[in-house]
Amino acid sequence: MTLEQALCIGKREVISLAGGGGKTTLMYALGRELPLRRNGIILTTTTKILEPEPSPFFIQFLSRNLREVKEWVAKNSQRHVCLLIAGEKLPGGKLAGIPPAWIEEIFRMDGVSVIVNEADGAAGRPLKALSEGEPVIPKNTTLFLPIIGIDAMCHHLDEEWVFRSAIASRLLNLPIGSMITQDVMARLMQKLLESAPAGVRVVPMINKIDVPGGLEKAQKLAGYLLAIASPLIRRIILCQLRPTPVVKIIERKAPLAP
């Protein structure tokens, strides 16, 4: 099963990614997969992302001028490659993002079919606590993908495994150094789910199922999340994003008829 199939990506979508555990890898995986069957795929960020290595899958444009960006998109959107847009290069191999209002304008352009936006950062940690103003989600987002890494399970609630662990400690009412249990991971995912705009489709993702015991832990966590999450959450995706995406679906069971 492809990511496109598992996520039920429609003909026109604005997809926002938030959380930890592989957002950038997921974004570039979608950037490789989606252009195989359609044109007009754009990757971007409203925060900042790691700059990709040169690749035949991407062409990149950096500008702080919306008019220049739209002209470049109009020229290139019908190519069977993915377009990567950002503001400028930053120290440390990162790219600065664009304002969320730009995504709304670019999505209205002819030839643009899907925009994938990385809406927050996690400094490579599998879990994170949101700070004020995060995630930065465009108003026209149609699909929200909160993601966490199952590799954090059974480690300690500290900065090695949880980005902004001090904030997480306060939110969870747990001391720094506490064990990261299934309940801890579920509560951090719940905070991500609460950040979703009203009316947006939400599909939580649990990454790193390829670590030892990862699939079994992710299956149990997914079942627990479906039991406590909003009924609007119909499915959870378990995934391994490197080297090649592998995805599994855990769906909410329909209630028994009376």
N, C-alpha and C positions, 0 to 999 in steps of 0.2 A: 504494500500500500504506500502511495506517495504522500508527502505532506499535504499537497493540494487536495487529495481525496479525504484524508483524515480530518482536515480542518474545514472541509466543505467550502472551499474558496470559490466564490461566485465570479461572474464575468467582470464585475466592477467592485472593488473593495479598497478601503483604506484600513490597513492592519497596523495596530499599535502593539508593541512588545514592551513588557515591564517585568521587573523582578531581577532574579539572578540566574546563575546556572546555565548560561549559553545563549543569551539574546542575540549577540552579534553573530555567532555561528549559525543560529537559526535564520537570521536575516539573509546571510550570504547563501545559505542552503536554498532558501526560497528564490533568491536571485539567480541561482543556477537552474532550478527546476522549472519555474513558471515560464520563462521564455521559450522553452521547448514546444509549447503549445499556443502561445499568444504573444502579441507585441505589447509595448507600452508599460513595461514593468520598471518601477522606480524605487530605489532604496534611498533612505535618508535618515536623519535623526533630528530630534528637537532638543537634544542635549549634546553629546559627542560620542564618537565611535572610533575604534581602531581602524586605521587606514588599511585596506586590503592590499595584498601583494598584487603586482601586475598580473592580469589574467585575461584570457579571451572571453570570459563570461561577463566582464564589466567594462564600461567606459565611464570615465569620471569627470565631473565638472565642479569647480569650486568658484563661488562668487558670493558677494554680499549684496548683489544687485538683483532684485526680483525680475526686472525686465530682461536682463541678460540670461538668467536661468530659464525663463519661459521661451525665449528665442532658441536657446540650445535644445530644450526639450522638444519644441516643435520640429526642429531639424532632425532629431535623432529618434523620436518615439516609435517609429515604425520599423526600426531595426530589430532583428532577432537576437538582441543582447540586452543585458540589464543596464539601466542608467543609474549611476550613483551620484547623488547631489549632496553637497555640504557647503559650509560657509568658507572655511579656510583651514590651512594646516596649523596644528598646534604643536608645541613641544611634546616629546614623548611618543611620537608616531600616531597621534590622534587627529581627528577631523572635527572642527566645530560644527554645530548643527545650524538649522535654519528655523525661523519663527514658525509656530504652528499655523498661523494664518496663511503662510505661503503654500502649505500643503493643500489648504482649502482651494486656493486659486489654481494651483497646478492641476488638481484633480478635475477641475472643470474644463480643462483643455481637451480638444479633440485628439484621439489617439492614445490617451492615458487610460490604462485599464486597472492596474493595481499599484498602490503605493504602500510600501512596507516601512514603518517608522519605528526606530528604537527610541522609546519615550523616557528612559531613565538609565542610570548607570549603576553598576555594582562592583566595579574594580576587580572583576573576575571571580568574585566569591559566589558560591552556590545559593546563598540566602542573603536577604537584605531587609532592613527596616526602612520604610519610606520616610523622607524628611518633608517638611512643609513645602508645598508647591510641586511635589512629585506625585505621579508621573506627569509629564507634559504631553497631554493627549489632544490632538486636533479635534475640533468640534465635529468634523465630518467622519470620524472614525466609525467603521461599521463592524469591525472584528477586533476584539481585545484578547491578547494572549499573555496572561501572567505565567511566568515560568520560574521553577525552582529546581535545584539539583539534589537528587537523592543521595549523592555522595556525602552530604553534610550529616546524614543520620548517624547518631551514636558518637559524634564528635562534640567538641565543647562550644558553648555560646561565647565566642570571642572573635576578635577581628580577623583571625585566620579563616574562619568559616562563615561569618555573618558580617556583611558590610554595614557599618554604623551599629556595631554590636551594643554600644552604650544606649542608643535609642531603643533597640530591641529589648534590652534588659528592662528598661522602664515600662515599655508597652506590655511585656509579658509578666512583669512583676517577678522576675527571676534574677538571681545574681549572675554576674559575669562568671563564666566557667561552668555554668550548669550544663548538664547533658542535653544534647539536641535530640529530643524524642519525637515520636510521631505526632504527639499533641503540639509540640513547639512548631514543627514544620507546618502543621495544619493551621495554626493560629496566624503564622506569618503569611501563609497563602490567603487566609481570610482577609487580612489587611489589604492585600493586593486586590482581591475581589471587590472590596468596598470602594476602591478607587476607580472602578469602571464607570463610565458615564451611563446615565439612564438610557435604556433602549438599545444598547450595544450588545451584539452577540459576544458571549464570553466563553472561551475554551481554555481551561487551565492545562498546563503542561508540566510534566515531571521528567526531567532530563537525567542523563547519566545512568540509564538502566543497565549499561554494560559493566559497571563496577561490580566486584564480587558481592553477590546477594542483592544486587540493585533491583532486579526485576521483581523479586518477591517482595522486597520492602516497598517498592513503588506501587505494586498492586494493592497491598494492604493500606497504604496511605491514600490511594485513590478511592478505595471503598469507604474509608473513614470520611474523606472530604465530601463524597457524594451524600453521605448520611447526614452531615451537618450543614452543608451549603444550601443556598437557595435552590428551590425546585427548578429555577430557570437554567441552572447548570445541568445540562443533559449528558455531557460526556467529558472525560478527562483523557488527554493524550499522554501515553508513556513513550519516551523516545530516547534514542541514542543518535546524536547528531554528527559524530565523527567516527571513522573517516567518511562513511556514507550513511545518510539518515535511515534509521530503522524506527518504525512507529507501530504502536499497538493502541487500541482503543478500549477504554473501560466506560461502559454506558450505564446510566441509571436504569434500574429495572422498572418496568411499568407496574403500577399497583395491580393487585389481583382484583378482578371484577367482583362486585358484591353478590 
